[in-house]
Amino acid sequence: VSTQSTWGAERFLDEEGRRVFERFADLVVPNGANIVRHWLIDEWLSARIAAHPNHRIVLVGAGFDSRALRLKGGHWIEVDEAAVIERKEAIAPASASPNPLTRIAIDFARESLADKLAPHATDAQVTVVMEGVTYYLEASAIAASTRTFAELFPQHELICDLQSNAFVQRWGRRIIDRIAALGARWRFHPDDPVAAIEALSYERRECVSIAGKKKKKKKKYSALI
């Protein structure tokens, strides 16, 4: 699957965003892990699209994800807060995407994810991506989200990255403290996060340490379905 590599997330950053990122520029390990995580998900989604060019992909908490612009194929749905969606539309309107792309603005604190996604319900296979999202949520919110996915997309798979409490204590304190200064909290990092997701009626297909991938360059990929 070819990519249009000119579409990086930096295209969506304004000067304020760049100033915020400067606060994190010295955090080599977290920044490196984020790059590896994103590349791994690129690989997984590219494989899905290569097999099924119209495969539906739902990005929950999409942020400045640019895969719908970069990857060749797929039917994309991006869900995030209105300010994020507005910024993306100003820079790269969904109507200009080379792939079918729907962007959905939501107030996660006040609006129903189920209501927002209901018009897109399907019995076809769907990949739901929650990248860099789960650890900001309470366990109850994750459970509610996965119930929504099961109801609307009964043939879905879920790709998400997880952090254990041990990982957070060893590697995460510096970045967590800086993110907290911006008003966000780390909430979901149980002792065994994989087991916590499996308890929500998921079957683990594959799981890999991103830190291990970063160090050893093993060709694996992390997916929970």
CORSUL-V530877 format. One record per residue. N is the residue number from 1. OMEGA is omega in whole degrees, -180 to 180 (NA if undefined). Layout:
# CORSUL-V530877
n={N | N}
omega={OMEGA | OMEGA}
This chain:
# CORSUL-V530877
n={1 | 2 | 3 | 4 | 5 | 6 | 7 | 8 | 9 | 10 | 11 | 12 | 13 | 14 | 15 | 16 | 17 | 18 | 19 | 20 | 21 | 22 | 23 | 24 | 25 | 26 | 27 | 28 | 29 | 30 | 31 | 32 | 33 | 34 | 35 | 36 | 37 | 38 | 39 | 40 | 41 | 42 | 43 | 44 | 45 | 46 | 47 | 48 | 49 | 50 | 51 | 52 | 53 | 54 | 55 | 56 | 57 | 58 | 59 | 60 | 61 | 62 | 63 | 64 | 65 | 66 | 67 | 68 | 69 | 70 | 71 | 72 | 73 | 74 | 75 | 76 | 77 | 78 | 79 | 80 | 81 | 82 | 83 | 84 | 85 | 86 | 87 | 88 | 89 | 90 | 91 | 92 | 93 | 94 | 95 | 96 | 97 | 98 | 99 | 100 | 101 | 102 | 103 | 104 | 105 | 106 | 107 | 108 | 109 | 110 | 111 | 112 | 113 | 114 | 115 | 116 | 117 | 118 | 119 | 120 | 121 | 122 | 123 | 124 | 125 | 126 | 127 | 128 | 129 | 130 | 131 | 132 | 133 | 134 | 135 | 136 | 137 | 138 | 139 | 140 | 141 | 142 | 143 | 144 | 145 | 146 | 147 | 148 | 149 | 150 | 151 | 152 | 153 | 154 | 155 | 156 | 157 | 158 | 159 | 160 | 161 | 162 | 163 | 164 | 165 | 166 | 167 | 168 | 169 | 170 | 171 | 172 | 173 | 174 | 175 | 176 | 177 | 178 | 179 | 180 | 181 | 182 | 183 | 184 | 185 | 186 | 187 | 188 | 189 | 190 | 191 | 192 | 193 | 194 | 195 | 196 | 197 | 198 | 199 | 200 | 201 | 202 | 203 | 204 | 205 | 206 | 207 | 208 | 209 | 210 | 211 | 212 | 213 | 214 | 215 | 216 | 217 | 218 | 219 | 220 | 221 | 222 | 223 | 224 | 225}
omega={-180 | 180 | 173 | -165 | 180 | -178 | 172 | -178 | -178 | 178 | -177 | -176 | 171 | -177 | 178 | 178 | 179 | 178 | 177 | -179 | -180 | 178 | -176 | -172 | -177 | -177 | -171 | -176 | 178 | -180 | 177 | 179 | 178 | 179 | 180 | 179 | -177 | 179 | 179 | 180 | 172 | -178 | -179 | -178 | 177 | 178 | 178 | -178 | 179 | 180 | -177 | -173 | 180 | -179 | -178 | -179 | -179 | -180 | -179 | -169 | -170 | -178 | 180 | 176 | -178 | -175 | 179 | 179 | -173 | -175 | -177 | 179 | 179 | 174 | -164 | 173 | 179 | -180 | 176 | -180 | -175 | -178 | 179 | -179 | 180 | 179 | -179 | 180 | 180 | -177 | -176 | -178 | 179 | -179 | -179 | -179 | 177 | 178 | 175 | -175 | 175 | 177 | -176 | 176 | -179 | 168 | -173 | -177 | -172 | -175 | -176 | 175 | 179 | 180 | -178 | -177 | -175 | 180 | -176 | 180 | -179 | 174 | 178 | 177 | -179 | 171 | 176 | -179 | 171 | -176 | 180 | -173 | -166 | -174 | 173 | -172 | 168 | 179 | -179 | 179 | 176 | 179 | 179 | 179 | -178 | 174 | 177 | 180 | -179 | -179 | -174 | -177 | -174 | 178 | -175 | 166 | -178 | 172 | 178 | 174 | -173 | 177 | 176 | 178 | 179 | 178 | -179 | -178 | -177 | -170 | -165 | -170 | -176 | -178 | 179 | 179 | -179 | 177 | 178 | 179 | 177 | 175 | -180 | -179 | 171 | -174 | -171 | 175 | -179 | 180 | 179 | -176 | 178 | 178 | 180 | 178 | 178 | 180 | 178 | 177 | 173 | 174 | -179 | 175 | -179 | 180 | -179 | 175 | 177 | 177 | 178 | 177 | -179 | -177 | -169 | 180 | 176 | -179 | 177 | -179 | -175 | 176 | 174 | 179 | NA}
